[in-house]
Amino acid sequence: MARTDFQLRVELLSALTLILAEWVLAVVLVAGRLTKANGIAVAATTHLVNNGICFLFDELRYELNGVEIDRSRYVGLTSLMKGYVSLTLGQAQSLENAGWYHAQETGRQTDANGYFDVHIPLKMLLGFFEDYTKIVVNARHELILRRTNTDNNAIIQTEEEEFNISLIKVEWLLLHVRVADHIKIPLLNLIKADKTLTLPFRACTLYEYPMLPSTTRHVWAVKTSSALQKPRFVILDFQTNQQNKKDQNASHVYHAKLRDVKLYLNSQCYPYANLNLDIANDQFALLYDMYSHFQSEYYSKEEEPLLSRREFLNYAPLAIINCSKKNDLLKTGMVDVRLEFESYENFTAGTTAYCLILHDRIVDYSPLSGAVVQRVQ
């Protein structure tokens, strides 16, 4: 199916127009229809997967005055991995409106005629909208979405049939206000001074290692990172022959019979001790501990993990490594990010590894000149 790129633009050029700090109010509305190739509603054997609408997009970018601020590649899988570790049960229930049904029956996202309508908070998709809580004034905002070449990852079929997903409407809903008179003078003085403002946030970047070799141990040199891009958390998952297959659920994660995993930042190792997992014999308590502690360590709040221990194994057995407490030797210079992991059996043919890195990003912004400079490259 042919795909074209498109952009959603919001131009906020007035010096007195600003974006509210509550970025949760930034939402992408997507409405469309899942049908057969001839336009008739699909049979009950074809459904959208969990977070299926996000799987329709290969890339999402947010730009400020034409400069890229944040980006998400493989939007469906990136938001799925981040959602599983970040969401609470209460949040997941409200996100049914965004197409999130992690442990429920698929198909509920469409009506009998195949129509769907979802509102996806941008904080689910981009770290900037989750972390940055101050105003942005006198700027042009752009959201660029790129459709995937195939929609096979968005659906799951129990019987083969041709299908088509057509988008009827895509809107970016972004609340903005004009300030009260007593706020105008401080804002105008700030703009006149052309003071450089700092926009800090935590970005998510997904890396892929396709087709792991048939071995029980593998070393993956993921990337070389600058000092400002040092990872805070690294999340590892596996899928086996699931991508672009209509009879496979692309929203399910596979544990790949993992025995141990280590993250190396140069010579610094995380975690220090071996995991010694034996998932076949139900020994994965350490893996679930790493998952359940994420919210307290990343958000500094009480832990409310979305998945129970059994749901975690069935839907999202992710290996989550906390490397936010770094050695002083890593504070300057470049950092090599390397993963070493092993299984108690050879990796199945067609197994792909995905590494989601959550790292700091800093952008400098001048409201008068409109200059935007990335400090992360």
N, C-alpha and C positions, 0 to 999 in steps of 0.2 A: 504494500500500500504506500503510495507516495505521501510524503510529508513536507510541510513547509514551515519555516521559522516564522514566528510572529512576536510582536512586542506590545506590551501594555505600558503606556506612558502617562505619568502624572506630572504636569509642569506646575510648579509652585514658585513663581518668579517674584511675587511681591515680597519685599523685605519684612513685611509685617505678617506674613503667613508662616505658620510653623506646624510641625507634626507633633501630635500629642505624645507624651512619654509612654502611654500605654500602647506599646506595639502589638499587644494582643488584638487590638482593633484592626490590624492590617490583615486582610483576608483575601484569598483568591476564590472566587465563585466559579465553579465549573458545572455546566449542565450539558447533557448529551443523551445519547441513546445507544443501547446495545441491541443489534438486530442481526438477522441473517443477511447474506449478501443481497437478497432481493427486497430488503426493507421490512420483512415480517419479523416479529419478535422471536428471539431464539427459544429453543426448547429448554426444559427444566434441567437439562444436562450441561448447560453452559452458564457459568456464574463469574462475577467479578471476584477476585481474591481480596484478602485483607489489604487495605491501603491501595487498592487497585487503580484508582484514578491517578495517583502519583506515578505509577508505573507507565502511564501514557507519555511521560516527559523524560527525555534523555538528559536535559540540562536546564538549570534555572540560574539566572544571574540577576543580581541587584546592582544597579549603577547609580552613582551620585555625580551629577554634572558630567556625565559621560565617562566616568572612571569606575571601573569595577571595584565594588566594595566586598561582596561576598558571592560565592558560587557553590552550587551543588551539582555534582555529576552523578549519574545513575540515581535520579531523584527518588524513585520508589524504594530501592534497597537502602539508600542512605537514611531516608526518613524512617524506614521500618526499623533499622538497627538502633537509631537514636531514640525512636519512640518506645521501643521495648524497655530500654534502660531508664528512660526519663519519666514516663507516664505513671500516674497512680491509677487505681481502679476508678475513682471518681472522675478523673480527667478522661479516661478511656471511654466512659459512658457518654460524656458530653461530646466526645469526638466521633461518635457514631454519625454525627452530622457531617463529618469530614471523610466518611468512608472507612472508619477503623472498626473492624470486627475480628479481633485477634483469636478469640476462642468460641465463636458463635457460628451459626450456619451461614455459609456464603449465599449470595443471591438476594439478600435483604436490601442491598443497595439499589436495586432496580425494581420498578413496579411490573405489573403483568404485561405491559407493552414495551418494557425494556428501557424506560426513561430513568435517568438518575439526575440528582441535583445535590451537590456537596459544597460546603463552605470550609476551606482548608486554611487554618491560621498559619501565617507565614512563619511564626515562631517554631512550627513543626518542621519547617524546611530549611531555614537559614539561621545560623547562630546570631547574626546581627539583630534580628527581630526578637530574639529571645533575651539577649543580654543588654543591649544598649537602651538606657532608660532616660536619656536626656533629649532635649529638643534639637531639631535640625531646621535651620532658618535660611531662607533665601537660596533655595536649591532646586534643581530639576531631578526628579526621581524616575528611574526606569526599571521595569521588571521585564526580563527577556526569558521566554520559555521556548524550548525547542522540543518538538514532538519526536518520539522514537520512530524508527523505521518499521517496526512491527509492534502490534499490540498483544502479542502472544503472552507476554509476562503479566498482563493485566487480568487474564481470565484463566479458569480451570475448566476442563471438559471431561466428562465421563464417557461421552460418545462423540465421535468425530462429526463436526459440521462446520461449514464456512460461517464466518461471522464478520461483523463490521461495527466499529465504534466510531460514531460521528459526534463531534462537539458542536452543540447548538450555540452555546454562549460561554465566553471566558471573560471574567471581569476582575479587576483589582479594586477592592473596596478599602480605601485608606482614609480614615477620619482626619480632617484638618480643621483648624479654627483660626479666626482672626482675634488677636489679643485685645483685651480691654485697654482703655486709654491710659490708665496709670502704669501699664506695663510697657507702653510703646517707647518711652524715653530711655529706660535702661537697655532695651533691645537695640534701639537706634545707636546709642552710645557704643554698645558692644560691636555692632556692625561697622561703625565709623572707625573704631580703633583697629579693625581688621586683625584682631587677635586670633592666632591659630588655636583651634579647638582640637582636642584629642578624642577620637571615637574608638574606645577599646571594646573588644568582644572576643568570644571564643568561636572559632570556625570549625567546621567538620569537613574533612577531606577523605574520600574513599579511594583506595587502591585495590587493584585486582591482580591476582596471579592465576591465570587460566591453566587448566590441565596440569595439576600436580603430578610429579613422576610417581611411578608405582614403587614406593619405598615407605619405610616406617618412620623416617626422620628427614626433615627438610629445613634448609636455611634460606630465608627470604630477605635479601637486602632491599628494604622497602623504599627508602629515600635518604637523601642527605638534607638535613634541615638547618636553617640559620638559627642564631641564638634566639631571635624573637618568635620563631615558629616551633620551639621545642614542645613536644607533645605533653599534654596534661593527662590524657587517658588514651589508651589504644584498645580497640575492640576488634576481636578476630572472630570470623565465622566461616562456615563452609557450606557449599551447595554442590550437589552431585547431579549432573545432567538435568538441571531444572530450568536453565535460562532458554527462553524462546521455544519452549515446548508446551503445546496447548494442553497436554494431559498431565503436566507437572505443575505443582503450586510453587510459584516463584517467591511467595511470601513466607515459606517455611525454611528454617535453617537446620542444617545437619551437623551433628557433633563429630562426625568423621572418626569415631572411636578414639578420641583424643586421650593421650596419656599425660602429656606435659606440654607446657608452652613457656617460653622465656622471651622477654623483650630486652634488647641491648641498645642503650644509647651510648655510643662509643664502647667503652669497656664496662659501663655501669649496667648491672643486671636487675631486672624486675620480673616477677617477685624473686626474693632471694632464695626461698626454699622451693623444692620440687613439689608439684601438685600430686603426683602419683595417683592419677585418676584410673578408675576401672568402671566405666559407665555400664558395661555389659552386666556387671554385678552390683549395679545401683550405688556405686561409690563415686559420687560427684558433689559431695557436700561443700568442698572448698570452692568449686566452680560456682555453685549457687551463692555462697557467701560473697564472692567477688561481685556477683550481679546485684545482690540485695543491698550491699553497702554503697553502691554507686551514688545514689541520691544524697546521702549524708555527706559524702566526700566531695561531690561536684557542686551541689546546690546548698550545702550547709543547712540541711533541714532534716526533719525526722524521716526515717526510711518508711516508704509505703510502696514496696515493689508491686508492679502490675501483675506479675505471674507467680503463681504458687510453685512449689518445688517440682511438681509433676508437669505442670503446664510449661515451665521453663525447659524441661527436657524434651517435651513434645514439639514445642513451637520455636524456641529461641535459645538453644544451648550456647550462648555467647561466652567467649573468654574475654574478660574485662580486666585490663591491667592498669593500675593506678601508678603513674610515674610523675605525679605533680610535685612530690618531695624529691628534688634533684640534688645530686652531689654538687659542691661548689666548683668542681672542675668543669662542669657543664655550663657555667654561666656565661662564658665567652666562646666565640669561634663557632665552627660548624659541628653538627652532631649527626652521626650516621645512625639511622634507625634500622634495626635488624631484628627479625623475628626468627626464632628457632622453635619448632614444634615437632612432636612425635606422636605416633599412634601405635596401639598395640597390634595392629594389622596393617598391611600395605594399603595406602590410600586407593580407594576405588577409582577405576578409570573414569575420567570425565569430572573429577572433583576439582572445584575452583575455590581458592581461598580469597577472602575479602578482608581488608584491613581498614578500619575507620579510625582516623586520627583526629582527636579533639585537641586543638592547639590555640594559642593566643594569636590575635591579630590586632594591629594598631593602625589607624588611619588618621592623618592630620588634615584638617579642613579649615579654610579661611572663608568666613561668610561674606565678606565684601568682594574680594576678588573671585571667589568661587573655586579657588585652587583646592584640589584634592590630591593628596600624596599618600601612597601606600608605604608603610614602613616595614613590610614583611618580606620583600624579595632580596 
